[in-house]
Amino acid sequence: MADLHIVREHTLGLTKARKIAFQWAEQAETEFGMACAYSEGDTADEVSFSRSGVKGTLEVDASRFELRAQLGFLVGAFKHRIEAEIVKNLDSLLAAPVKKRSSKKAV
């Protein structure tokens, strides 16, 4: 198995970071077929995501995003490509203005 660990520091605060994490989860569901569960906390949120061959979490707090994922044997062969795509998507969301959150319920 291959592991991914991506950290991005930010100065958005939890409210804005929460919106970006929610957008990331929606994007992971639509673009990559991930099953995502979003859990809000008082000081941090967690997005758990999975699909065949991939399982992980995205933790977000007032100052950073931390993604950890385990890639199965077959998917692990594409680790560098997957990591590059995740980094690109997360960096793009962090650079863009924060959109309003959809009506999708948090778990």
CNS distance restraints for C-alpha pairs under 8 A (distance, minus, plus):
assign (resid   1 and name CA) (resid  70 and name CA) 6.66 0.50 0.50
assign (resid   1 and name CA) (resid  71 and name CA) 5.63 0.50 0.50
assign (resid   1 and name CA) (resid  72 and name CA) 5.03 0.50 0.50
assign (resid   1 and name CA) (resid  73 and name CA) 5.15 0.50 0.50
assign (resid   1 and name CA) (resid  76 and name CA) 6.22 0.50 0.50
assign (resid   2 and name CA) (resid  70 and name CA) 5.90 0.50 0.50
assign (resid   2 and name CA) (resid  71 and name CA) 5.09 0.50 0.50
assign (resid   2 and name CA) (resid  72 and name CA) 6.77 0.50 0.50
assign (resid   2 and name CA) (resid  73 and name CA) 7.30 0.50 0.50
assign (resid   2 and name CA) (resid  76 and name CA) 5.19 0.50 0.50
assign (resid   2 and name CA) (resid  79 and name CA) 6.99 0.50 0.50
assign (resid   3 and name CA) (resid  68 and name CA) 7.26 0.50 0.50
assign (resid   3 and name CA) (resid  69 and name CA) 5.70 0.50 0.50
assign (resid   3 and name CA) (resid  70 and name CA) 4.65 0.50 0.50
assign (resid   3 and name CA) (resid  71 and name CA) 6.08 0.50 0.50
assign (resid   4 and name CA) (resid  67 and name CA) 7.47 0.50 0.50
assign (resid   4 and name CA) (resid  68 and name CA) 5.49 0.50 0.50
assign (resid   4 and name CA) (resid  69 and name CA) 5.03 0.50 0.50
assign (resid   4 and name CA) (resid  70 and name CA) 6.41 0.50 0.50
assign (resid   4 and name CA) (resid  71 and name CA) 7.75 0.50 0.50
assign (resid   4 and name CA) (resid  79 and name CA) 7.74 0.50 0.50
assign (resid   4 and name CA) (resid  83 and name CA) 6.97 0.50 0.50
assign (resid   5 and name CA) (resid  66 and name CA) 7.25 0.50 0.50
assign (resid   5 and name CA) (resid  67 and name CA) 5.63 0.50 0.50
assign (resid   5 and name CA) (resid  68 and name CA) 4.67 0.50 0.50
assign (resid   5 and name CA) (resid  69 and name CA) 6.74 0.50 0.50
assign (resid   6 and name CA) (resid  65 and name CA) 7.97 0.50 0.50
assign (resid   6 and name CA) (resid  66 and name CA) 5.77 0.50 0.50
assign (resid   6 and name CA) (resid  67 and name CA) 5.09 0.50 0.50
assign (resid   6 and name CA) (resid  68 and name CA) 6.67 0.50 0.50
assign (resid   6 and name CA) (resid  87 and name CA) 7.54 0.50 0.50
assign (resid   7 and name CA) (resid  64 and name CA) 6.98 0.50 0.50
assign (resid   7 and name CA) (resid  65 and name CA) 5.61 0.50 0.50
assign (resid   7 and name CA) (resid  66 and name CA) 4.50 0.50 0.50
assign (resid   7 and name CA) (resid  67 and name CA) 6.40 0.50 0.50
assign (resid   8 and name CA) (resid  64 and name CA) 5.52 0.50 0.50
assign (resid   8 and name CA) (resid  65 and name CA) 5.12 0.50 0.50
assign (resid   8 and name CA) (resid  66 and name CA) 6.58 0.50 0.50
assign (resid   9 and name CA) (resid  63 and name CA) 5.76 0.50 0.50
assign (resid   9 and name CA) (resid  64 and name CA) 4.21 0.50 0.50
assign (resid   9 and name CA) (resid  65 and name CA) 6.40 0.50 0.50
assign (resid  10 and name CA) (resid  62 and name CA) 7.77 0.50 0.50
assign (resid  10 and name CA) (resid  63 and name CA) 5.04 0.50 0.50
assign (resid  10 and name CA) (resid  64 and name CA) 5.40 0.50 0.50
assign (resid  10 and name CA) (resid  65 and name CA) 7.79 0.50 0.50
assign (resid  11 and name CA) (resid  62 and name CA) 7.24 0.50 0.50
assign (resid  11 and name CA) (resid  63 and name CA) 5.60 0.50 0.50
assign (resid  11 and name CA) (resid  64 and name CA) 7.98 0.50 0.50
assign (resid  12 and name CA) (resid  16 and name CA) 5.66 0.50 0.50
assign (resid  12 and name CA) (resid  17 and name CA) 5.86 0.50 0.50
assign (resid  12 and name CA) (resid  62 and name CA) 6.67 0.50 0.50
assign (resid  12 and name CA) (resid  63 and name CA) 6.90 0.50 0.50
assign (resid  13 and name CA) (resid  17 and name CA) 6.09 0.50 0.50
assign (resid  13 and name CA) (resid  61 and name CA) 7.40 0.50 0.50
assign (resid  13 and name CA) (resid  62 and name CA) 4.11 0.50 0.50
assign (resid  13 and name CA) (resid  63 and name CA) 6.22 0.50 0.50
assign (resid  14 and name CA) (resid  18 and name CA) 5.72 0.50 0.50
assign (resid  14 and name CA) (resid  43 and name CA) 7.39 0.50 0.50
assign (resid  14 and name CA) (resid  44 and name CA) 7.28 0.50 0.50
assign (resid  14 and name CA) (resid  60 and name CA) 7.63 0.50 0.50
assign (resid  14 and name CA) (resid  61 and name CA) 5.45 0.50 0.50
assign (resid  14 and name CA) (resid  62 and name CA) 4.00 0.50 0.50
assign (resid  14 and name CA) (resid  63 and name CA) 7.41 0.50 0.50
assign (resid  15 and name CA) (resid  19 and name CA) 6.65 0.50 0.50
assign (resid  15 and name CA) (resid  62 and name CA) 7.71 0.50 0.50
assign (resid  16 and name CA) (resid  20 and name CA) 6.51 0.50 0.50
assign (resid  16 and name CA) (resid  98 and name CA) 6.85 0.50 0.50
assign (resid  17 and name CA) (resid  21 and name CA) 6.15 0.50 0.50
assign (resid  17 and name CA) (resid  60 and name CA) 6.81 0.50 0.50
assign (resid  17 and name CA) (resid  61 and name CA) 7.04 0.50 0.50
assign (resid  17 and name CA) (resid  62 and name CA) 6.77 0.50 0.50
assign (resid  18 and name CA) (resid  22 and name CA) 6.16 0.50 0.50
assign (resid  18 and name CA) (resid  45 and name CA) 7.07 0.50 0.50
assign (resid  18 and name CA) (resid  60 and name CA) 6.93 0.50 0.50
assign (resid  18 and name CA) (resid  61 and name CA) 7.74 0.50 0.50
assign (resid  19 and name CA) (resid  23 and name CA) 6.25 0.50 0.50
assign (resid  19 and name CA) (resid  98 and name CA) 6.82 0.50 0.50
assign (resid  19 and name CA) (resid  99 and name CA) 7.38 0.50 0.50
assign (resid  19 and name CA) (resid 100 and name CA) 7.40 0.50 0.50
assign (resid  19 and name CA) (resid 101 and name CA) 6.11 0.50 0.50
assign (resid  20 and name CA) (resid  24 and name CA) 6.12 0.50 0.50
assign (resid  20 and name CA) (resid  93 and name CA) 6.38 0.50 0.50
assign (resid  20 and name CA) (resid  94 and name CA) 7.02 0.50 0.50
assign (resid  20 and name CA) (resid  98 and name CA) 6.57 0.50 0.50
assign (resid  21 and name CA) (resid  25 and name CA) 6.23 0.50 0.50
assign (resid  21 and name CA) (resid  47 and name CA) 7.56 0.50 0.50
assign (resid  21 and name CA) (resid  58 and name CA) 7.82 0.50 0.50
assign (resid  21 and name CA) (resid  60 and name CA) 6.99 0.50 0.50
assign (resid  22 and name CA) (resid  26 and name CA) 6.31 0.50 0.50
assign (resid  22 and name CA) (resid  38 and name CA) 7.46 0.50 0.50
assign (resid  22 and name CA) (resid 101 and name CA) 7.42 0.50 0.50
assign (resid  23 and name CA) (resid  27 and name CA) 6.11 0.50 0.50
assign (resid  23 and name CA) (resid  93 and name CA) 7.83 0.50 0.50
assign (resid  23 and name CA) (resid 101 and name CA) 7.60 0.50 0.50
assign (resid  24 and name CA) (resid  28 and name CA) 6.07 0.50 0.50
assign (resid  24 and name CA) (resid  89 and name CA) 7.75 0.50 0.50
assign (resid  24 and name CA) (resid  90 and name CA) 7.01 0.50 0.50
assign (resid  24 and name CA) (resid  93 and name CA) 7.44 0.50 0.50
assign (resid  25 and name CA) (resid  29 and name CA) 6.24 0.50 0.50
assign (resid  25 and name CA) (resid  36 and name CA) 6.22 0.50 0.50
assign (resid  25 and name CA) (resid  38 and name CA) 7.76 0.50 0.50
assign (resid  25 and name CA) (resid  47 and name CA) 6.92 0.50 0.50
assign (resid  26 and name CA) (resid  30 and name CA) 6.27 0.50 0.50
assign (resid  26 and name CA) (resid  36 and name CA) 7.99 0.50 0.50
assign (resid  27 and name CA) (resid  31 and name CA) 5.69 0.50 0.50
assign (resid  27 and name CA) (resid  32 and name CA) 7.62 0.50 0.50
assign (resid  28 and name CA) (resid  32 and name CA) 5.20 0.50 0.50
assign (resid  28 and name CA) (resid  33 and name CA) 6.59 0.50 0.50
assign (resid  28 and name CA) (resid  34 and name CA) 5.61 0.50 0.50
assign (resid  28 and name CA) (resid  36 and name CA) 7.73 0.50 0.50
assign (resid  29 and name CA) (resid  33 and name CA) 4.78 0.50 0.50
assign (resid  29 and name CA) (resid  34 and name CA) 4.49 0.50 0.50
assign (resid  29 and name CA) (resid  35 and name CA) 6.05 0.50 0.50
assign (resid  29 and name CA) (resid  36 and name CA) 6.67 0.50 0.50
assign (resid  30 and name CA) (resid  34 and name CA) 7.52 0.50 0.50
assign (resid  33 and name CA) (resid  51 and name CA) 6.96 0.50 0.50
assign (resid  34 and name CA) (resid  49 and name CA) 6.02 0.50 0.50
assign (resid  34 and name CA) (resid  50 and name CA) 5.38 0.50 0.50
assign (resid  34 and name CA) (resid  51 and name CA) 5.19 0.50 0.50
assign (resid  35 and name CA) (resid  49 and name CA) 5.46 0.50 0.50
assign (resid  35 and name CA) (resid  50 and name CA) 5.34 0.50 0.50
assign (resid  35 and name CA) (resid  51 and name CA) 6.26 0.50 0.50
assign (resid  36 and name CA) (resid  47 and name CA) 6.44 0.50 0.50
assign (resid  36 and name CA) (resid  48 and name CA) 5.55 0.50 0.50
assign (resid  36 and name CA) (resid  49 and name CA) 4.37 0.50 0.50
assign (resid  36 and name CA) (resid  50 and name CA) 6.73 0.50 0.50
assign (resid  37 and name CA) (resid  47 and name CA) 5.61 0.50 0.50
assign (resid  37 and name CA) (resid  48 and name CA) 5.23 0.50 0.50
assign (resid  37 and name CA) (resid  49 and name CA) 6.52 0.50 0.50
assign (resid  37 and name CA) (resid 106 and name CA) 7.44 0.50 0.50
assign (resid  37 and name CA) (resid 107 and name CA) 6.05 0.50 0.50
assign (resid  38 and name CA) (resid  45 and name CA) 7.40 0.50 0.50
assign (resid  38 and name CA) (resid  46 and name CA) 5.96 0.50 0.50
assign (resid  38 and name CA) (resid  47 and name CA) 4.54 0.50 0.50
assign (resid  38 and name CA) (resid  48 and name CA) 6.57 0.50 0.50
assign (resid  38 and name CA) (resid 106 and name CA) 5.31 0.50 0.50
assign (resid  38 and name CA) (resid 107 and name CA) 5.27 0.50 0.50
assign (resid  39 and name CA) (resid  45 and name CA) 5.63 0.50 0.50
assign (resid  39 and name CA) (resid  46 and name CA) 5.26 0.50 0.50
assign (resid  39 and name CA) (resid  47 and name CA) 6.34 0.50 0.50
assign (resid  39 and name CA) (resid 106 and name CA) 6.16 0.50 0.50
assign (resid  39 and name CA) (resid 107 and name CA) 5.26 0.50 0.50
assign (resid  40 and name CA) (resid  44 and name CA) 6.76 0.50 0.50
assign (resid  40 and name CA) (resid  45 and name CA) 4.48 0.50 0.50
assign (resid  40 and name CA) (resid  46 and name CA) 6.64 0.50 0.50
assign (resid  40 and name CA) (resid 106 and name CA) 7.12 0.50 0.50
assign (resid  40 and name CA) (resid 107 and name CA) 7.68 0.50 0.50
assign (resid  41 and name CA) (resid  45 and name CA) 5.15 0.50 0.50
assign (resid  41 and name CA) (resid  46 and name CA) 7.95 0.50 0.50
assign (resid  43 and name CA) (resid  61 and name CA) 6.21 0.50 0.50
assign (resid  43 and name CA) (resid  62 and name CA) 7.37 0.50 0.50
assign (resid  44 and name CA) (resid  59 and name CA) 7.00 0.50 0.50
assign (resid  44 and name CA) (resid  60 and name CA) 5.57 0.50 0.50
assign (resid  44 and name CA) (resid  61 and name CA) 4.36 0.50 0.50
assign (resid  44 and name CA) (resid  62 and name CA) 7.28 0.50 0.50
assign (resid  45 and name CA) (resid  59 and name CA) 5.81 0.50 0.50
assign (resid  45 and name CA) (resid  60 and name CA) 5.30 0.50 0.50
assign (resid  45 and name CA) (resid  61 and name CA) 6.49 0.50 0.50
assign (resid  46 and name CA) (resid  57 and name CA) 6.57 0.50 0.50
assign (resid  46 and name CA) (resid  58 and name CA) 5.63 0.50 0.50
assign (resid  46 and name CA) (resid  59 and name CA) 4.50 0.50 0.50
assign (resid  46 and name CA) (resid  60 and name CA) 6.34 0.50 0.50
assign (resid  47 and name CA) (resid  57 and name CA) 5.42 0.50 0.50
assign (resid  47 and name CA) (resid  58 and name CA) 4.97 0.50 0.50
assign (resid  47 and name CA) (resid  59 and name CA) 6.42 0.50 0.50
assign (resid  48 and name CA) (resid  55 and name CA) 7.80 0.50 0.50
assign (resid  48 and name CA) (resid  56 and name CA) 5.89 0.50 0.50
assign (resid  48 and name CA) (resid  57 and name CA) 4.41 0.50 0.50
assign (resid  48 and name CA) (resid  58 and name CA) 6.53 0.50 0.50
assign (resid  49 and name CA) (resid  54 and name CA) 7.96 0.50 0.50
assign (resid  49 and name CA) (resid  55 and name CA) 5.85 0.50 0.50
assign (resid  49 and name CA) (resid  56 and name CA) 5.44 0.50 0.50
assign (resid  49 and name CA) (resid  57 and name CA) 6.00 0.50 0.50
assign (resid  50 and name CA) (resid  54 and name CA) 5.37 0.50 0.50
assign (resid  50 and name CA) (resid  55 and name CA) 4.29 0.50 0.50
assign (resid  50 and name CA) (resid  56 and name CA) 6.41 0.50 0.50
assign (resid  51 and name CA) (resid  55 and name CA) 6.60 0.50 0.50
assign (resid  53 and name CA) (resid  71 and name CA) 5.64 0.50 0.50
assign (resid  53 and name CA) (resid  72 and name CA) 4.46 0.50 0.50
assign (resid  53 and name CA) (resid  73 and name CA) 7.42 0.50 0.50
assign (resid  53 and name CA) (resid  74 and name CA) 7.21 0.50 0.50
assign (resid  53 and name CA) (resid  75 and name CA) 5.88 0.50 0.50
assign (resid  54 and name CA) (resid  69 and name CA) 6.86 0.50 0.50
assign (resid  54 and name CA) (resid  70 and name CA) 5.81 0.50 0.50
assign (resid  54 and name CA) (resid  71 and name CA) 4.73 0.50 0.50
assign (resid  54 and name CA) (resid  72 and name CA) 6.14 0.50 0.50
assign (resid  54 and name CA) (resid  75 and name CA) 7.40 0.50 0.50
assign (resid  55 and name CA) (resid  69 and name CA) 5.56 0.50 0.50
assign (resid  55 and name CA) (resid  70 and name CA) 5.40 0.50 0.50
assign (resid  55 and name CA) (resid  71 and name CA) 6.76 0.50 0.50
assign (resid  56 and name CA) (resid  67 and name CA) 7.37 0.50 0.50
assign (resid  56 and name CA) (resid  68 and name CA) 5.45 0.50 0.50
assign (resid  56 and name CA) (resid  69 and name CA) 3.95 0.50 0.50
assign (resid  56 and name CA) (resid  70 and name CA) 6.08 0.50 0.50
assign (resid  57 and name CA) (resid  67 and name CA) 5.74 0.50 0.50
assign (resid  57 and name CA) (resid  68 and name CA) 5.50 0.50 0.50
assign (resid  57 and name CA) (resid  69 and name CA) 6.41 0.50 0.50
assign (resid  58 and name CA) (resid  65 and name CA) 6.82 0.50 0.50
assign (resid  58 and name CA) (resid  66 and name CA) 5.59 0.50 0.50
assign (resid  58 and name CA) (resid  67 and name CA) 4.27 0.50 0.50
assign (resid  58 and name CA) (resid  68 and name CA) 6.51 0.50 0.50
assign (resid  59 and name CA) (resid  65 and name CA) 5.72 0.50 0.50
assign (resid  59 and name CA) (resid  66 and name CA) 5.13 0.50 0.50
assign (resid  59 and name CA) (resid  67 and name CA) 6.31 0.50 0.50
assign (resid  60 and name CA) (resid  64 and name CA) 5.87 0.50 0.50
assign (resid  60 and name CA) (resid  65 and name CA) 4.54 0.50 0.50
assign (resid  60 and name CA) (resid  66 and name CA) 6.46 0.50 0.50
assign (resid  61 and name CA) (resid  65 and name CA) 6.72 0.50 0.50
assign (resid  71 and name CA) (resid  75 and name CA) 5.71 0.50 0.50
assign (resid  71 and name CA) (resid  76 and name CA) 5.07 0.50 0.50
assign (resid  71 and name CA) (resid  79 and name CA) 7.51 0.50 0.50
assign (resid  72 and name CA) (resid  76 and name CA) 5.58 0.50 0.50
assign (resid  73 and name CA) (resid  77 and name CA) 6.98 0.50 0.50
assign (resid  74 and name CA) (resid  78 and name CA) 7.95 0.50 0.50
assign (resid  75 and name CA) (resid  79 and name CA) 6.96 0.50 0.50
assign (resid  78 and name CA) (resid  82 and name CA) 6.07 0.50 0.50
assign (resid  79 and name CA) (resid  83 and name CA) 5.92 0.50 0.50
assign (resid  80 and name CA) (resid  84 and name CA) 6.05 0.50 0.50
assign (resid  81 and name CA) (resid  85 and name CA) 6.27 0.50 0.50
assign (resid  82 and name CA) (resid  86 and name CA) 6.21 0.50 0.50
assign (resid  83 and name CA) (resid  87 and name CA) 6.09 0.50 0.50
assign (resid  84 and name CA) (resid  88 and name CA) 6.06 0.50 0.50
assign (resid  85 and name CA) (resid  89 and name CA) 6.12 0.50 0.50
assign (resid  86 and name CA) (resid  90 and name CA) 6.03 0.50 0.50
assign (resid  87 and name CA) (resid  91 and name CA) 5.89 0.50 0.50
assign (resid  88 and name CA) (resid  92 and name CA) 5.98 0.50 0.50
assign (resid  89 and name CA) (resid  93 and name CA) 6.24 0.50 0.50
assign (resid  90 and name CA) (resid  94 and name CA) 6.19 0.50 0.50
assign (resid  91 and name CA) (resid  95 and name CA) 6.13 0.50 0.50
assign (resid  92 and name CA) (resid  96 and name CA) 6.18 0.50 0.50
assign (resid  93 and name CA) (resid  97 and name CA) 7.86 0.50 0.50
assign (resid  93 and name CA) (resid  98 and name CA) 7.82 0.50 0.50
